[in-house]
């Protein structure tokens, strides 16, 4: 019986991946409700559980894809791949009301630019503080602070090593988790109650996963607006990272 279940799971990896994510979400929502009384959203807890499972998978197999390296959970690699990820991001835009989106106007554009440049400066400063002195490493790690996608894209374009690109991804993940966990706590102070405020917040925060999870814990109706603006950070960061930001960094550090 166990052999039959194992074979079925291996031949239906994607179905098992959805079931696993569903189970993680159930556990996460229960932990959110019973341990934090809703202050930390279940999606943020689910991210932490996912990171833990990925670490366990890497330890067990010595691989590089986390839980997806475990044969039984190979479908997680497909589910978490670029295709379904990009589909989920694009799908959020269909809930946006155009009239509300226009209200962001110039403020949203300025927030988007600031949300790209300021995290880069923070990330670059952290890289400098940890002893990195070459422009390539500083730029790559700084770009990772914009989003964990911009970091490796920038690093690949300017010739960064795989270790530096891994650090840039880690920087982006830390930022995403901080936004996820911190948004519900700071929502009242930030006055996150309207679509316009959500778009400005999405522009400043600049991480789709973090903004989406954080706004979901605050007001689910605001998620599409925050995610809509935050999505542009990937494209803008990929344009500015290997060009303007890299040249500026090289001019400063040589």
Secondary structure by P-SEA (a helix, b strand, c coil): caaaaaaaaaaaaaaaaaaaaaaaaaaaaaaaaccccccccaaaaaaaaaaaaaaaaaaacccccccccccccccccccccaaaaaaaaaaaacccccccccccaaaaaaaaaaaacaaaaaaaaaaaaaccccaaaaaaaaaaaacaaaaaaaaaaacccaaaaaaaaaaaaaaaaaaaaaccccccccccccaaaaaaaaaaaccaaaaaaaaaaccccaaaaaaaaaaaaaaaaaaaaccaaaaaaaaacc
